[in-house]
Amino acid sequence: MTAMWARSPGWGVVDRPEEGPHGGSLYAAALDAGVIHVLQGPAAATCRAALPGRALTEVRDAVAHELGADPSSVDEEALEELLVELVEVGVLRREGAPVSA
């Protein structure tokens, strides 16, 4: 089973891909707490790619496309680490296979 990453229930997102550095800005907040998390550049592109619910390779391909890079140049280990951090914050949820070691 492949792990899927998607936006957690109860989180709101304002996406500004044209704002700020390469990859834009993304603002995410838990609707019950109101603490706003600001992601910029490649971090924003990564979160944006995962929001609709995608496997790691699909997130990688979407990030590469948005940043104008070749998918092979995206470090999947670093990408997965960022996705795990976004799960720990609460913005994303992960379903399926465990995170690779």
C-alpha positions in Angstrom: 0.0 0.0 0.0 1.3 3.4 -0.9 1.2 6.3 1.6 -1.0 9.2 0.6 -0.7 12.7 1.9 -3.6 15.1 2.1 -5.0 18.2 4.0 -6.1 17.4 7.4 -9.8 18.0 8.3 -10.4 21.2 10.2 -7.5 23.1 8.5 -8.0 26.1 6.2 -5.5 27.1 3.6 -5.0 30.3 1.7 -2.8 29.7 -1.3 -0.8 32.5 -3.0 1.5 30.8 -5.5 2.4 34.1 -7.1 3.5 35.7 -3.8 7.0 35.7 -2.5 9.9 33.5 -3.5 9.9 30.7 -6.1 7.0 28.5 -5.0 5.0 31.4 -3.6 3.4 31.4 -0.2 0.8 29.2 1.5 -0.9 30.1 4.7 -2.5 27.2 6.8 -4.3 27.3 10.1 -6.3 25.0 12.2 -9.8 26.4 12.2 -10.3 25.8 15.9 -7.0 27.3 17.0 -6.3 30.1 14.5 -2.5 29.8 14.7 -1.3 30.6 11.1 1.6 28.7 9.6 3.3 30.4 6.7 5.1 28.3 4.2 7.2 29.8 1.4 9.1 28.7 -1.6 9.7 25.0 -2.1 7.9 24.3 1.3 4.8 26.0 0.0 5.0 24.1 -3.3 5.4 20.8 -1.4 2.4 21.4 0.8 0.3 22.7 -2.1 1.2 19.5 -4.1 0.1 17.3 -1.2 -3.2 19.0 -0.3 -5.5 17.2 -2.8 -4.2 13.8 -1.7 -1.3 12.3 -3.5 1.4 9.6 -3.2 5.0 10.7 -2.6 6.0 10.3 -6.3 3.0 12.4 -7.3 4.0 15.1 -4.8 7.5 15.0 -6.1 6.4 15.4 -9.7 4.0 18.2 -8.9 6.7 20.1 -6.9 9.3 19.6 -9.7 6.8 20.9 -12.3 5.9 24.0 -10.3 9.5 24.8 -9.6 10.6 24.1 -13.2 12.9 21.3 -12.2 13.4 17.7 -13.3 11.7 15.3 -10.9 14.9 13.4 -10.5 16.5 16.5 -9.0 14.0 16.5 -6.1 15.4 14.8 -3.0 12.6 12.4 -2.1 14.1 11.8 1.4 14.0 15.6 2.2 10.5 15.8 0.6 9.2 13.0 2.8 10.8 14.7 5.9 9.0 17.9 5.2 5.7 16.0 4.7 6.2 14.3 8.0 6.8 17.7 9.7 3.6 19.0 8.1 1.8 16.0 9.6 3.3 16.7 13.0 2.1 20.3 12.8 -1.4 19.0 11.7 -1.7 20.6 8.3 -1.5 17.2 6.5 -2.5 13.7 7.3 -0.9 10.5 6.0 -2.8 7.4 5.2 -1.5 4.0 4.1 2.0 2.6 4.3 4.4 3.7 7.1 7.0 6.3 6.4 10.2 4.8 5.1 13.1 4.5 7.6 
